[in-house]
Structures are given as C-alpha cells and as structure tokens.
Amino acid sequence: MRTLGLILAMLAGYGLAVAQRGGKMDLGVFSVSLTVKDIAASRAFYEKLGFEVIEGKQEQRWLILRNGRAIIGLFQGMFDRNALTFNPEDVRAIQKHLKAQGVKLQLEADEKTTGPAHATLVDPDGNPILLDQHEEEFMKKYR
C-alpha cells in the first residue's frame, strides 16, 4: 500500500499523538480513499460537487480533493478497495494503544523509527482502515 504524500499530544502511557478530546483518542484528519477506474472521470465528477484538488499528480494516478472540511482521495490502481483514512501526528503511539486494546493490525509501522509511516487494519465488516502519518508541514494544508 502506498503512503500518500497526504495527513494529531501527550497522553500518559500512549505516546505523543494519542491526543484526547473529551477522553477519546484523536486519530487526526479523516478522509475517504476511493479506488477509481478512471481518475480523470472521477476528478471531473467530484469537481462538479465542488471539490478542488489540493495535492497529488493525476499522471501518477492519485489526487487529494477538498470541499470545506470534506477530504477524499482518488486512487487508480493503488488499492483493492475503498478505505477510511486517518492522518495522526504519531501513528506509532496509536498503534501501541490499539495493540494494547487487542486490535489486530494487518500492517504495522516500524516502532524503531520516527517520522512518516503507516499502519493498516480492518473493521469487523472487512472495511480497510489506513492510519497514515505525514510530516507536519505537509499536513497543514489539510487542517
């Protein structure tokens, strides 16, 4: 799975990015990653819905679009299925927390490293979830 060039504090025992909002884990910026057959046709369609390209390269077959707070990613030939995507500040802290809760990850970020990385898991209905950490400077355009 390709890490997109795409996208949230200190909680004792969980690490930096497991930020709290009313006692809940903050997974960061949310988007839906859509598997598309024709990226040009999909781009044109979503632009009619008011979305604008904020990142990506159509010739590389990936684009990130935004309409207000709504963000979608269009990916041609990169994913098998549509996926829920979260962009946390520290994917490793979230990964550690999820593992402590007994959540099985399909792909884990290397906990010996720092910086951008990703982890994947699936929900009970088989929906893929991507936890994709990017550089802070990159994420500014998504907030």
C-alpha positions in Angstrom: 0.0 0.0 0.0 1.5 3.4 -1.0 1.8 6.1 1.6 0.3 9.1 0.1 2.1 12.3 0.1 -1.4 13.1 2.5 -2.0 13.8 6.5 -3.0 14.6 15.6 -0.3 15.2 22.4 0.7 13.8 25.2 -1.3 11.0 27.0 0.5 9.1 29.7 1.2 5.5 28.6 0.1 6.1 25.0 2.6 8.5 23.5 2.5 11.8 21.7 -0.2 11.6 19.1 -2.9 9.9 21.2 -4.5 13.3 21.8 -7.5 13.5 24.0 -10.8 15.2 23.1 -13.3 14.6 25.9 -11.4 11.4 26.8 -11.3 10.0 23.3 -8.3 9.2 21.1 -7.7 11.7 18.3 -6.9 9.9 15.0 -6.3 13.2 13.2 -7.6 14.3 9.8 -10.2 12.0 8.3 -10.7 11.3 4.6 -12.1 8.5 2.4 -9.7 6.9 -0.1 -11.6 5.9 -3.2 -10.5 3.2 -5.6 -11.3 4.6 -9.1 -11.3 3.1 -12.6 -10.7 6.4 -14.4 -9.1 9.1 -12.4 -9.8 11.9 -14.9 -13.5 11.0 -15.0 -13.6 10.8 -11.2 -11.9 14.1 -10.8 -14.3 15.8 -13.2 -17.3 14.3 -11.3 -16.1 15.4 -7.8 -15.1 18.9 -9.1 -18.8 19.2 -10.2 -19.6 18.6 -6.5 -17.4 21.5 -5.5 -14.2 19.6 -4.6 -10.8 21.1 -5.5 -7.5 19.3 -5.9 -5.2 20.2 -3.1 -2.5 17.5 -3.6 -1.4 14.7 -5.9 -0.5 14.2 -9.5 -3.1 12.9 -11.9 -0.3 11.3 -14.1 0.7 9.3 -11.1 -2.9 8.3 -10.7 -3.6 9.8 -7.3 -5.3 13.1 -6.2 -6.5 14.5 -2.9 -9.5 16.8 -3.1 -11.2 19.0 -0.6 -14.6 20.7 -0.2 -14.7 22.6 3.0 -13.8 20.0 5.7 -14.6 17.0 3.5 -11.5 15.3 2.0 -11.4 12.5 -0.4 -8.5 10.7 -2.1 -8.8 9.3 -5.6 -6.5 6.4 -6.4 -6.4 4.5 -9.6 -4.7 1.1 -9.4 -3.3 1.5 -5.9 -5.8 0.0 -3.6 -8.1 -3.1 -3.8 -11.0 -1.4 -2.0 -12.1 1.9 -0.8 -10.6 2.8 2.6 -11.2 5.0 5.6 -8.0 7.1 6.1 -6.9 8.9 9.3 -3.8 11.1 9.4 -2.5 11.1 13.1 0.5 13.1 14.4 2.1 9.8 15.7 0.9 6.6 14.1 3.2 4.5 16.4 1.5 5.8 19.6 -1.9 5.0 18.2 -0.6 1.6 17.0 0.7 0.9 20.5 -2.6 1.8 22.0 -4.6 -0.3 19.6 -2.4 -3.3 20.2 -2.9 -2.9 23.9 -6.7 -3.0 23.3 -6.3 -6.3 21.4 -6.9 -4.8 17.9 -5.1 -6.8 15.2 -3.2 -4.8 12.7 -2.6 -6.1 9.2 0.5 -3.9 8.7 2.4 -2.2 11.4 4.6 0.9 11.4 8.2 0.2 12.4 8.3 1.2 16.1 12.1 1.6 16.0 11.8 4.6 13.6 10.2 8.1 13.8 8.5 10.3 11.2 6.1 9.4 8.4 4.8 5.8 8.5 1.5 4.0 8.2 -0.4 1.0 9.7 -3.4 -0.8 8.4 -6.3 -2.7 9.9 -9.8 -3.8 9.0 -13.0 -3.3 10.9 -15.3 -6.2 11.8 -17.1 -5.8 8.4 -13.9 -6.0 6.4 -13.6 -2.3 5.7 -9.9 -1.3 5.4 -8.6 1.5 7.6 -5.3 3.3 6.9 -3.5 5.2 9.6 -1.1 7.4 7.6 1.3 9.8 9.3 2.9 12.5 7.3 5.3 15.4 8.0 3.7 18.2 10.0 4.4 20.7 7.2 2.6 18.5 4.7 -0.5 18.2 6.9 -1.0 22.0 7.3 -3.0 22.1 4.1 -5.4 19.5 5.4 -6.4 21.4 8.5 
